[in-house]
Amino acid sequence: MDGMATLGELERSIMELLWATDETLSAYDLQEALADRKLASTTILTVLSRLENKGFVKRSRDARPHRYSAAATREEHMADLMHEVLGGASDRTAVLERFVGQVSPEEAATLRRLLGS
């Protein structure tokens, strides 16, 4: 996924809705879920197109209106963001030390278990 950290506020809201369901949603479903914002369906479709181009959503063209789903889970997205940030660090060890120094004891235990130590 390119441009992970560049999700705009509306893109993020749409992704939250897609991540929250196992079903595919149409632009009209999303428009209804975001009714408090009074968005035009063309606005939702434009944002979905951008998200598809960025690799965040998949579009099913089997039916009309088209249906959309998240291309990856929220957890996969967050892990990719963490890798993106770490990859951009000039001192990866310092970033990891800072990160690990801020986790809770429970999170530290989970990290130890995952790392097999």
C-alpha positions in Angstrom: 0.0 0.0 0.0 1.4 3.3 -1.0 0.7 6.5 0.8 -0.2 4.9 4.1 0.4 7.9 6.2 -1.4 10.2 3.8 -5.0 9.2 4.5 -7.2 12.3 4.7 -9.9 12.6 7.4 -12.7 11.5 5.1 -10.6 8.6 3.7 -9.9 7.5 7.2 -13.6 7.6 8.1 -14.5 5.5 5.1 -11.8 3.0 5.9 -13.0 2.8 9.5 -16.5 1.8 8.2 -15.0 -0.7 5.8 -12.8 -2.2 8.5 -15.8 -2.5 10.9 -17.7 -4.9 8.7 -17.1 -8.2 6.9 -19.6 -7.2 4.3 -19.0 -5.2 1.1 -20.5 -1.8 1.1 -21.7 0.4 -1.7 -21.0 4.1 -2.0 -24.7 4.7 -0.9 -24.2 2.5 2.2 -21.2 4.6 3.1 -23.1 7.9 2.3 -25.9 6.7 4.6 -23.4 5.8 7.4 -21.8 9.3 7.1 -25.2 11.0 6.8 -24.3 13.6 9.4 -21.8 15.0 7.0 -24.3 15.5 4.2 -21.9 14.2 1.5 -22.8 13.8 -2.1 -22.6 10.3 -3.5 -20.1 11.6 -6.1 -17.8 12.7 -3.2 -17.9 9.2 -1.7 -17.2 7.7 -5.1 -14.3 10.0 -5.6 -12.8 9.1 -2.3 -13.3 5.4 -2.9 -11.6 5.7 -6.3 -8.6 7.4 -4.5 -8.5 4.7 -1.9 -8.6 2.0 -4.6 -5.7 3.7 -6.4 -3.8 3.8 -3.1 -4.4 0.0 -2.6 -6.7 0.4 0.4 -9.9 -0.8 -1.0 -11.1 -3.5 -3.5 -14.0 -2.9 -5.7 -16.4 -5.7 -6.8 -17.9 -5.0 -10.2 -20.2 -8.0 -10.1 -23.2 -6.0 -9.3 -24.5 -2.4 -9.5 -23.9 -0.4 -7.6 -20.3 -1.5 -7.2 -19.4 -2.9 -3.7 -16.3 -2.0 -1.8 -14.2 -3.8 0.9 -11.0 -3.1 2.7 -8.0 -4.6 0.9 -6.3 -5.4 4.2 -7.4 -5.5 7.8 -6.9 -2.6 10.2 -4.2 -4.6 12.0 -2.3 -5.2 8.7 -2.6 -1.5 7.9 -1.2 -0.6 11.4 1.7 -3.1 11.1 2.5 -1.7 7.6 2.5 1.9 9.1 4.9 0.7 11.8 7.2 -0.8 9.2 7.0 2.3 7.1 8.0 4.5 10.1 10.8 2.1 11.1 12.1 2.0 7.5 12.4 5.7 7.4 14.5 5.9 10.6 18.2 6.6 10.4 18.7 4.8 13.7 16.2 1.9 13.8 17.6 0.7 17.2 16.9 4.0 18.8 13.3 4.0 17.5 12.8 0.4 18.7 14.3 1.3 22.1 11.9 4.3 22.4 8.9 2.2 21.3 9.7 -0.7 23.6 10.3 1.7 26.5 6.8 3.0 26.2 4.8 -0.2 26.1 2.9 -1.6 29.0 4.1 -4.6 30.9 1.4 -6.7 29.2 2.5 -5.5 25.8 6.1 -6.2 26.7 5.1 -9.8 27.6 3.3 -10.1 24.3 6.4 -8.9 22.4 8.6 -11.4 24.3 6.2 -14.2 23.5 6.0 -13.2 19.8 9.8 -13.0 19.6 10.1 -16.4 21.3 12.3 -15.2 24.2 
